[in-house]
Amino acid sequence: MAEPKAPDFTIANNPHAFIHCGPVGPEGYDDGRDFSIVTSANNHCVWHSNGYKVEHIQKGYHEVSGHTLDVSQKEVIGRSIIAKNGDLVLNAERGTIYLKAKNIHIETSGPEKEGNFLVNSNGFIILTSTQEVRVAGTRVCITGTSGINIVSSNFINIYGYLETKGPKTIKSINNLLSEGWSSLVEGLSKSCGEVEII
């Protein structure tokens, strides 16, 4: 015999907020919602449905944590966002994403040819440091469709064998950026030799 199902229950329903356990809609219609919170003028809406959570906030959303943590401890965690499976998306198409920290570590751990770190920009990409800037890889390719400038007020040291080859055709930067990642990767692969990036 199946266990009796708990009835829907409204926790609060006043001019300030509506809090309800169960579906929200016409009588007899199940919209799949388990728990809903709606504040006045729909400025903040939260609902849980079949293991999912959706939250809509009309204005700013600020979270602060770690006020009393001991910063002398190494790698103490003040906030953690973990996606056990699937992707993690940060999207601010009409704004700017700021990352500020004492140190920033970015690491990919996918299998061969899938642990890629890709950066795409329709403006400048600028790397500056008060110390050294190092670029290392099994193969390093630098391609400039309009030219490459290496400027130093001191010595420029080059170690290794130098080879000169004729220019190879590569699509313009504008075309690469407008056509997306596949064209960008394809163009860089052709200009740098047979390199397959998935």
C-alpha positions as CSV (number, residue, x, y, z in Angstrom):
1,M,0.0,0.0,0.0
2,A,1.4,3.4,-1.0
3,E,2.1,5.9,1.7
4,P,-0.4,8.8,1.8
5,K,0.9,11.9,0.0
6,A,1.2,15.0,2.2
7,P,-1.2,17.7,1.0
8,D,-0.1,21.0,-0.5
9,F,0.5,23.6,2.1
10,T,0.8,27.4,2.0
11,I,3.2,28.7,4.7
12,A,2.6,32.4,4.0
13,N,0.5,34.5,1.7
14,N,0.5,38.2,2.4
15,P,1.4,41.4,0.6
16,H,5.0,40.8,1.3
17,A,5.6,37.2,0.2
18,F,4.0,34.0,-0.9
19,I,5.6,30.7,0.3
20,H,4.0,27.4,-0.8
21,C,4.8,23.7,-0.6
22,G,3.5,22.0,-3.7
23,P,2.4,22.9,-7.3
24,V,1.4,26.5,-8.1
25,G,-1.4,26.8,-10.6
26,P,-5.0,25.9,-11.4
27,E,-6.7,23.2,-9.4
28,G,-5.8,19.8,-10.6
29,Y,-2.8,20.9,-12.6
30,D,0.7,19.8,-11.4
31,D,3.4,22.1,-12.7
32,G,6.1,20.0,-11.0
33,R,7.1,22.5,-8.4
34,D,7.8,21.2,-4.9
35,F,8.5,24.6,-3.1
36,S,8.0,28.2,-4.2
37,I,8.8,31.6,-2.7
38,V,7.7,34.8,-4.4
39,T,8.2,38.2,-2.8
40,S,6.1,41.3,-3.5
41,A,6.1,42.7,-7.1
42,N,7.9,39.4,-8.1
43,N,11.2,41.0,-7.2
44,H,12.5,37.7,-5.9
45,C,11.2,34.3,-7.1
46,V,12.6,30.9,-6.0
47,W,11.2,27.4,-6.8
48,H,12.4,23.9,-6.4
49,S,11.2,21.2,-8.9
50,N,12.2,17.6,-9.3
51,G,15.8,18.2,-8.0
52,Y,16.2,21.5,-9.7
53,K,16.4,25.0,-8.2
54,V,15.6,28.2,-10.1
55,E,16.0,31.7,-8.6
56,H,15.2,35.0,-10.2
57,I,16.2,38.3,-8.6
58,Q,15.3,41.6,-10.3
59,K,18.2,43.7,-8.9
60,G,21.5,43.0,-7.2
61,Y,22.4,39.8,-5.5
62,H,25.2,39.9,-2.9
63,E,26.7,37.1,-0.8
64,V,29.4,37.5,1.7
65,S,31.1,34.7,3.7
66,G,34.3,34.0,5.7
67,H,34.2,36.9,8.1
68,T,35.9,35.1,11.0
69,L,38.1,32.7,9.1
70,D,41.8,32.7,10.0
71,V,43.6,33.9,6.9
72,S,47.0,32.6,8.3
73,Q,45.8,29.1,7.6
74,K,46.9,27.9,4.2
75,E,44.2,27.4,1.5
76,V,41.3,27.9,3.9
77,I,38.0,27.8,2.0
78,G,35.6,30.7,2.4
79,R,33.2,29.8,-0.4
80,S,33.0,26.8,-2.6
81,I,30.9,26.2,-5.7
82,I,31.1,22.6,-7.0
83,A,29.4,21.0,-10.0
84,K,29.8,17.3,-9.5
85,N,28.8,16.7,-13.1
86,G,28.1,19.0,-16.0
87,D,29.3,22.5,-16.8
88,L,29.7,25.6,-14.6
89,V,28.7,28.8,-16.5
90,L,29.4,32.4,-15.6
91,N,27.6,34.7,-18.1
92,A,27.6,38.5,-17.9
93,E,26.9,39.4,-21.6
94,R,25.9,43.0,-20.7
95,G,28.5,43.5,-18.0
96,T,32.0,42.6,-16.9
97,I,33.3,39.7,-14.9
98,Y,35.9,40.7,-12.3
99,L,38.2,38.1,-10.7
100,K,40.4,39.5,-7.9
101,A,42.5,37.3,-5.5
102,K,45.9,37.0,-3.9
103,N,46.5,34.2,-6.4
104,I,44.4,32.8,-9.3
105,H,45.0,29.2,-10.4
106,I,43.2,27.9,-13.6
107,E,43.8,24.2,-14.4
108,T,42.2,21.9,-17.0
109,S,42.3,18.1,-16.4
110,G,40.5,16.6,-19.4
111,P,41.9,13.6,-21.2
112,E,44.4,14.1,-24.1
113,K,43.3,16.8,-26.6
114,E,40.3,17.7,-24.4
115,G,42.0,19.5,-21.5
116,N,42.1,22.8,-23.4
117,F,42.3,26.4,-22.1
118,L,40.8,28.7,-24.8
119,V,40.5,32.5,-24.7
120,N,38.6,34.4,-27.4
121,S,38.5,38.2,-27.6
122,N,37.2,40.7,-30.1
123,G,39.4,43.4,-28.4
124,F,42.8,43.4,-26.8
125,I,44.3,40.5,-24.8
126,I,46.8,42.1,-22.4
127,L,49.1,40.2,-20.0
128,T,51.3,42.4,-17.7
129,S,53.5,41.6,-14.7
130,T,55.9,43.4,-12.4
131,Q,58.1,40.3,-12.6
132,E,58.3,37.7,-15.4
133,V,55.8,36.5,-17.9
134,R,56.5,32.9,-18.9
135,V,55.0,30.9,-21.7
136,A,55.9,27.2,-21.9
137,G,54.6,24.3,-23.9
138,T,55.7,21.2,-25.9
139,R,55.2,23.4,-28.9
140,V,54.6,27.1,-28.8
141,C,53.1,28.9,-31.8
142,I,52.8,32.7,-32.1
143,T,50.8,33.9,-35.2
144,G,50.2,37.5,-36.2
145,T,48.2,38.2,-39.3
146,S,49.3,41.8,-39.5
147,G,52.8,41.4,-38.0
148,I,54.6,40.5,-34.8
149,N,56.5,43.0,-32.7
150,I,59.1,42.0,-30.2
151,V,60.3,45.1,-28.3
152,S,62.9,45.3,-25.5
153,S,65.0,48.0,-24.0
154,N,67.5,45.3,-23.2
155,F,68.9,42.2,-24.9
156,I,66.7,39.8,-26.8
157,N,68.0,36.2,-26.3
158,I,67.0,33.4,-28.7
159,Y,68.3,29.9,-28.1
160,G,67.8,27.0,-30.6
161,Y,67.9,26.5,-34.3
162,L,66.2,29.1,-36.5
163,E,64.3,28.2,-39.7
164,T,62.7,30.6,-42.2
165,K,59.7,29.6,-44.2
166,G,57.3,31.4,-46.5
167,P,54.1,32.8,-45.1
168,K,51.0,30.6,-44.8
169,T,47.5,31.7,-45.5
170,I,45.3,32.3,-42.4
171,K,41.8,33.8,-42.3
172,S,41.6,37.3,-41.0
173,I,41.1,37.8,-37.2
174,N,37.7,39.3,-37.8
175,N,36.5,36.2,-39.7
176,L,37.9,33.9,-37.1
177,L,36.2,35.7,-34.3
178,S,32.8,36.0,-36.1
179,E,32.8,32.4,-37.0
180,G,33.4,31.1,-33.5
181,W,35.7,28.6,-31.8
182,S,35.9,26.0,-34.6
183,S,37.2,28.5,-37.2
184,L,39.6,30.0,-34.6
185,V,41.1,26.6,-33.8
186,E,41.1,25.6,-37.4
187,G,43.0,28.7,-38.5
188,L,45.5,28.5,-35.7
189,S,46.1,24.8,-36.4
190,K,46.8,25.5,-40.1
191,S,49.1,28.4,-39.4
192,C,51.1,26.4,-36.7
193,G,51.2,23.1,-38.5
194,E,49.2,19.9,-38.1
195,V,47.9,20.4,-34.6
196,E,44.6,18.8,-33.7
197,I,42.6,20.5,-30.9
198,I,39.2,19.1,-29.9
